[in-house]
Amino acid sequence: IFIFVIFRDLKLWNKYRISNIPSLIFLDATTGKVVCRNGLLVIRDDPEGLEFPWGPKPFREVIAGPLLRNNGQSLESSSLEGSHVGVYFSAHWCPPCRSLTRVLVESYRKIKEAGQNFEIIFVSADRSEESFKQYFSEMPWLAVPYTDEARRSRLNRLYGIQGIPTLIMLDPQGEVITRQGRVEVLNDEDCREFPWHPKPVLELSDSNAAQLNEGPCLVLFVDSEDDGESEAAKQLIQPIAEKIIAKYKAKEEEAPLLFFVAGEDDMTDSLRDYTNLPEAAPLLTILDMSARAKYVMDVEEITPAIVEAFVNDFLAEKLKPEPI
């Protein structure tokens, strides 16, 4: 049995991290696992259902074929073997894309100069080949030919791309390291943490705040004027975050929560104002922007036991939400 999921229930929005509509996801009814995240592209590309059940294919198979450099040189995709790869979905008409490209060019240069086996593949969402060529002329890496629309579409389907710019980081075996390459590049301009394996707990910043819209997020607000407070808070949350992430990874599912520590700055103040949170610190919260709901625990001392009980009660739907 094959299930088509049309998103109305907010719990399903959160479970499958839906950020745009319309969205269509295909599930295996036996296991409940996602078969394909970008069903709308599948319907467009395969209206006769010849590739049914549209299961994910290995990156090596999807990318197979010639790749271009902006000087016209053509390379076979087999040249990527043994390299970390960034799959970069972007377009010239998109201002955030152009801003990220400028940073990414410098990151690419630093990583290559450090002797790392690394390549980026540009997957264009430009509206014309002329725009593609103009934009690609700024890039020192490889691209899928603009004329190969089928391969570009298959890559979008493979990674369920819902918006640009998106940078997917892959290990040398073609497995996803992180879907948040954009955030990682912006937060690590010296590329010291390349290839950017995901951290269980993030420090909330302007560059990663958009992730608050991807689903429920545990956010621990702390007084960052106290030296070491943010780091201590991360260490407090990390074992619980790692436990949750490992549990869902074993089921081949995405974790139902993202974990953040928030200090004191203008962005955090704006978040508190928008969600109508008290000024207390420390303050333990779960924010669900898509459901416009918040869960707040305002206690004098935050302990690992309190955090774990709060998370478990949220996952068991025992907490009563307050409106945002």
Number of C-alpha atoms within 10 A of each C-alpha: 6 12 14 12 14 14 16 8 9 14 14 13 19 20 16 18 16 21 15 9 9 9 18 19 20 22 20 16 13 9 8 12 13 17 19 22 25 21 19 15 18 21 12 10 15 13 10 9 11 8 11 9 13 16 15 15 11 12 17 15 9 17 19 13 16 17 21 20 19 17 9 8 10 15 15 12 19 13 11 19 13 13 17 22 25 24 22 24 22 25 23 19 14 13 12 13 18 17 11 18 21 12 14 21 15 16 19 21 12 16 18 13 9 10 8 14 14 20 20 24 23 26 25 26 21 18 12 11 13 11 16 22 16 12 19 21 13 13 19 16 19 23 24 22 21 21 10 11 14 12 18 22 20 20 20 18 21 20 18 16 18 16 10 16 21 22 27 21 26 25 17 15 14 17 15 16 18 19 19 17 25 23 20 22 23 17 15 13 14 13 18 10 13 17 21 18 17 14 12 18 22 16 18 21 18 13 13 17 16 11 14 19 17 20 25 26 20 26 23 26 23 20 16 17 10 9 9 11 16 21 12 13 22 21 13 17 23 19 15 19 24 15 13 20 18 15 14 13 12 9 11 11 16 17 18 16 22 22 23 27 23 25 23 14 12 11 15 17 15 11 14 14 12 10 17 12 15 11 11 13 19 21 21 23 21 23 25 23 18 18 18 12 16 22 19 20 15 14 13 10 10 18 12 15 11 14 20 17 11 21 20 14 13 17 12 9 10 10 15 12 17 12 13 15
